[in-house]
Structures are given as structure tokens and as C-alpha cells.
Amino acid sequence: MLVIEVSPAEIRRSVAEYYEAFLQTMTENERACPWLFRHGAEQFVEELYGSSAACDLSGSDVVSLGCGNPLAMAMLTPGECVLDLGCGLGLDCILAARQVGATGFVIGVELARGMIERAAATGRLLGLANLGFLRATMEMVPLVSASVDVVISNCAANLVPDKRALFDEVRRLLRPGGRFVFCDIVAENEPSTDLRRDLRRWAGCVSGAQTPAAYCDLLQRAGLVDVRLVEAGGAEGIVERPLGAPKLMVAMLAGRRPETDRPVVQPQNPSIQQSGGTGH
């Protein structure tokens, strides 16, 4: 069982502040040397997503803050509705919007205000009318139950203090038979109590990491089925591993909501910040 002695609100606030500060530093680096920044961003995108995706995003200055490529397993098709939890600067959202086409729709959820604003601006720059963003926590997404076909997340679930609530929310939002794909950081062993208390390491994707077994157990307890985990390799170069931390790995996790299961509660449907044009 995951025991945390700092409050979930403290963790969320610390993580949001960290990424707001990261965005500010990134913006300053862009201004200082735009060509070098853009070249480095394109190189990383090409490594994770392939040369075609890098070419599609050329000139947009969008960067990946993830640890893998959830779209590789998501197998999106035209017309699907996709939800990206912890969407950051919106790279996966943008690529997903291209894959689902004009008849589909993609919604990005992010808590850091600056990230959401920049992601929406990038969507507008690229002319994507089937893309919108919500500022919300990943554990309480203000969308109608059973409203999305696919949930993706890229190196964000580890940042959530209440993962059971997160996975319950994934099940609630998916349509019966809908699927999820997460890329995330997992730990060989449970992080120590001291690490669990370290707010800075929460933002660094260390303190909130779960073991593969614990991760899969939480997904199954949430009522998700066909849960499978594929280890994608070590996290060196992606996550800084502090002294005393367990070995960290990048993993891909996938599964689906059953075709039939217990009734779910439907919260109010909110407005979505559009990146351009009109959507669902």
C-alpha cells in the first residue's frame, strides 16, 4: 500500500509549480538560441515517434516531456475520441488529432496553466479544429462518463498522489470496451518513505513511481481488464535517479474497460478550451 505523509494537495501544487518553472526556463532557452532549441526538440521527437512525426511538427517548437510513445500501442483510428491525461505541451494530443481526423476529437488534460495555454496555442498554429484542452487534475476530469474511446498518458500517472482514484477515473471515462495506454516510470522496488515525502522528487517522476506489480494491481482493482505491461528499458537519461532511489524503468501499460460493468456516476460536462475551429 502506498503511504504518503504529505498531502495530495501539496504534491499537486508542487508538481504544477515545477512544470510552470520548467516552461519559463524552456521559453528563455528558446529565445536565447531558437535554432539550437528547435533542432534538439526535433531530434528527440524523431527518436520517440519517427521521422514522419518530426516532419509533421517541424516549425511548431512543440517538445516531448514524456518517456515514450503511447500512440505506438494505442492504434488510433479515424473518428475516435481520445483523452490525454497529463498532456503537458500537447505533443501526443497533436499527433493523435492527426490520426483520428476531422471526425474524431482529442482532449488534453493538464494542471499547469502555462502548459495548457502553450499547447492550445500550438494547436491553433497547426490549424487543428479537432483538439481541445481542459485544466483539471487527472483524478477528477470534468467530462461525462463513458465518453471517450481511448485514454493515453505519457510519464504523468507517476505524478498523481492517489493512483487508485486516477485509475477509477480512467475506467469511468472510457466507453465500454474502450482502451488505455500509459507510458510511465516504474520502480524496481518501492521508493523509501523519505523519497515519498520529497516534493521535489515527486515532480521529478521518482517519489510517485510504483513497482510494476503494484501498478497492474491498481489498474485491475479499478475494474480494468486485459492489463499488460511491457518494459521498454531503463530510465537513464530520462529521469534523474537520486542516491538511495530504486532502479527506475520505462514501461508501457495497456488494457481496456470491460464491455459490461457496474454503473458509473456522471459529473457535469464542462466547456473545453478549443485550439481552433469547432469540435464535438
C-alpha positions in Angstrom: 0.0 0.0 0.0 1.3 3.5 -0.9 1.6 5.6 2.2 2.3 9.3 1.8 2.8 11.7 4.7 2.5 14.9 2.6 -1.0 15.8 1.4 -2.2 15.2 -2.1 -2.8 19.0 -2.4 0.8 19.7 -1.6 2.0 17.2 -4.2 -0.2 18.6 -6.9 0.8 22.2 -6.1 4.5 21.3 -6.1 4.3 19.4 -9.4 2.4 22.3 -11.1 4.8 24.9 -9.8 7.8 22.7 -11.0 6.4 22.5 -14.6 5.5 26.2 -14.7 9.1 27.0 -13.8 10.3 24.4 -16.3 8.2 26.1 -19.0 9.7 29.5 -18.1 13.2 28.2 -18.4 12.4 26.4 -21.7 11.0 29.7 -23.1 14.1 31.6 -22.1 16.3 28.9 -23.8 14.2 29.2 -27.0 14.7 32.9 -27.1 18.4 32.7 -26.4 19.1 30.1 -29.2 16.0 29.3 -31.2 17.7 27.2 -33.8 19.6 25.0 -31.4 16.5 24.5 -29.2 14.3 23.6 -32.2 17.0 21.2 -33.6 17.2 19.4 -30.2 13.4 19.2 -29.9 13.1 17.7 -33.4 15.9 15.1 -32.7 14.1 13.9 -29.5 10.7 13.7 -31.2 12.2 11.8 -34.1 13.8 9.3 -31.7 10.5 8.6 -30.0 8.0 9.0 -32.8 9.8 8.6 -36.0 10.9 11.0 -38.8 7.4 11.4 -40.2 6.1 12.8 -36.9 9.1 15.1 -36.6 8.5 16.4 -40.1 4.8 17.0 -39.3 5.7 19.1 -36.3 8.5 21.0 -38.0 8.3 24.7 -37.2 5.9 24.3 -34.3 8.5 24.2 -31.5 6.5 21.5 -29.7 8.6 19.3 -27.4 8.1 16.0 -25.6 8.1 15.8 -21.9 7.2 12.1 -21.9 9.2 8.9 -21.6 7.8 7.0 -24.6 5.3 6.9 -27.3 1.8 5.7 -26.1 0.4 6.2 -29.7 2.5 3.2 -30.9 0.2 0.8 -28.9 -3.0 2.9 -29.0 -3.7 2.1 -32.7 -6.0 5.1 -33.1 -8.5 5.1 -35.9 -10.4 7.9 -37.6 -13.5 9.1 -35.7 -12.3 8.1 -32.2 -12.4 10.3 -29.2 -9.1 10.4 -27.3 -8.3 11.7 -23.8 -4.6 12.5 -22.9 -4.1 12.7 -19.1 -1.2 15.0 -18.1 -0.8 16.2 -21.7 2.0 18.7 -20.9 2.8 20.8 -24.0 0.4 18.7 -26.2 2.7 16.7 -28.4 0.8 13.4 -28.1 -2.5 15.3 -28.5 -1.4 16.9 -31.7 -0.2 13.6 -33.2 -3.4 11.9 -32.0 -5.6 14.6 -33.6 -3.9 14.0 -36.9 -4.6 10.2 -36.6 -8.3 10.4 -35.6 -9.0 13.0 -38.3 -11.8 15.5 -38.7 -14.5 13.1 -37.5 -12.5 12.4 -34.2 -11.6 14.6 -31.3 -8.8 14.8 -28.8 -8.9 16.3 -25.3 -5.8 17.1 -23.3 -5.9 17.4 -19.5 -3.2 19.3 -17.7 -3.0 21.1 -14.3 -0.2 23.6 -15.1 -1.8 26.6 -16.6 1.2 27.7 -18.7 1.4 24.2 -20.3 -2.3 24.3 -21.3 -2.0 27.8 -22.8 1.0 26.8 -24.9 -0.5 23.5 -26.0 -3.7 25.3 -27.1 -1.6 27.9 -29.0 0.3 25.2 -30.8 -2.9 23.5 -31.8 -4.2 26.8 -33.2 -0.9 27.4 -35.1 -1.3 24.0 -36.7 -4.9 24.6 -37.6 -6.3 21.6 -35.6 -10.0 22.1 -35.1 -10.5 18.6 -33.5 -8.3 19.4 -30.5 -9.2 20.9 -27.1 -7.8 21.2 -23.6 -9.0 21.2 -20.0 -7.2 22.5 -16.9 -8.0 19.9 -14.3 -6.5 17.2 -12.1 -6.1 13.7 -13.6 -8.1 12.2 -10.8 -11.2 14.4 -11.4 -11.8 15.1 -15.1 -15.0 17.1 -15.7 -16.2 15.0 -18.6 -19.3 12.8 -18.9 -18.8 9.2 -18.0 -18.2 6.7 -20.8 -17.4 9.5 -23.3 -14.0 8.5 -24.7 -12.8 5.6 -26.8 -9.1 5.8 -25.7 -7.2 7.2 -22.8 -3.5 7.8 -23.1 -0.9 9.2 -20.7 2.9 9.8 -21.1 5.0 9.9 -18.0 2.3 11.6 -15.9 0.5 8.9 -13.8 3.5 8.7 -11.5 2.9 12.4 -10.6 -0.5 11.6 -9.2 -0.7 11.1 -5.4 -3.9 9.0 -5.5 -3.4 6.5 -8.2 -6.5 4.4 -7.3 -8.6 7.5 -7.9 -6.8 8.1 -11.2 -7.5 4.6 -12.5 -11.1 4.7 -11.3 -11.4 7.8 -13.3 -9.9 6.1 -16.4 -12.5 3.3 -16.1 -15.3 5.9 -15.6 -14.4 7.9 -18.7 -13.8 5.0 -21.1 -16.8 3.8 -23.1 -17.5 0.0 -22.5 -14.7 -1.8 -24.4 -12.6 1.4 -24.6 -8.9 1.0 -24.1 -6.0 2.8 -22.4 -2.2 3.0 -23.0 0.1 4.6 -20.5 3.9 5.2 -20.8 5.3 5.7 -17.4 8.2 5.4 -15.0 8.1 2.3 -12.7 10.4 1.3 -9.9 12.1 -2.0 -9.2 11.3 -1.6 -5.5 9.0 0.8 -3.6 10.7 4.2 -3.1 11.6 4.9 0.6 9.5 6.9 3.0 11.9 9.8 2.7 11.5 9.8 -1.0 7.7 9.7 -0.7 8.0 12.8 1.4 10.3 14.7 -1.0 8.1 17.0 -3.1 10.9 17.9 -5.5 11.3 14.2 -6.3 7.6 13.9 -6.9 7.9 16.4 -9.7 11.0 14.5 -11.0 9.0 11.3 -11.5 10.7 9.4 -8.7 8.7 9.6 -5.5 5.4 8.6 -7.0 6.8 5.6 -9.0 5.1 2.2 -8.4 6.5 -1.2 -8.9 5.2 -3.0 -12.0 3.2 -5.4 -9.8 1.6 -2.6 -7.8 0.8 -0.7 -10.9 -1.0 -3.6 -12.5 -2.8 -4.4 -9.3 -4.2 -0.9 -9.0 -5.4 -1.0 -12.6 -7.2 -4.3 -12.1 -8.7 -3.1 -8.8 -10.2 -0.2 -10.7 -12.1 -2.7 -12.8 -9.9 -2.6 -15.9 -9.1 -5.8 -17.7 -6.6 -7.4 -20.1 -3.9 -5.4 -18.2 -0.5 -5.9 -19.7 2.9 -4.3 -19.1 5.8 -4.1 -21.5 9.1 -2.9 -20.1 10.7 -0.5 -22.6 14.1 -0.3 -20.9 15.9 1.8 -18.3 15.1 5.4 -17.5 18.6 6.6 -17.6 18.8 10.0 -19.4 15.0 10.5 -18.9 14.7 10.7 -15.1 17.4 11.7 -12.6 17.8 8.9 -10.1 18.8 10.3 -6.7 21.1 8.5 -4.3 19.2 5.7 -2.5 16.4 5.5 -5.1 15.4 2.2 -6.5 16.2 1.3 -10.1 13.8 3.2 -12.4 12.4 1.8 -15.7 10.2 3.0 -18.5 7.2 0.8 -19.0 4.2 0.7 -21.4 0.9 -0.4 -19.8 -2.3 -1.2 -21.7 -5.7 -2.6 -21.1 -9.4 -1.9 -21.5 -12.7 -1.3 -19.8 -15.0 -4.4 -19.9 -17.9 -4.3 -22.3 -20.3 -4.5 -19.3 -19.6 -3.4 -15.7 -21.1 -1.6 -12.8 -23.0 1.7 -13.2 -20.9 4.9 -13.0 -21.7 8.4 -11.8 -21.8 11.2 -14.3 -20.4 14.7 -13.3 -21.3 17.8 -15.2 -19.9 18.3 -18.7 -17.6 21.4 -18.9 -16.6 23.7 -21.6 -13.3 22.8 -23.3 -10.7 25.3 -24.4 -10.5 24.9 -28.1 -7.3 25.0 -30.0 -9.1 26.1 -33.1 -12.3 25.8 -35.0 -15.3 23.9 -33.6 -15.3 20.4 -32.2 -17.6 17.9 -30.6 
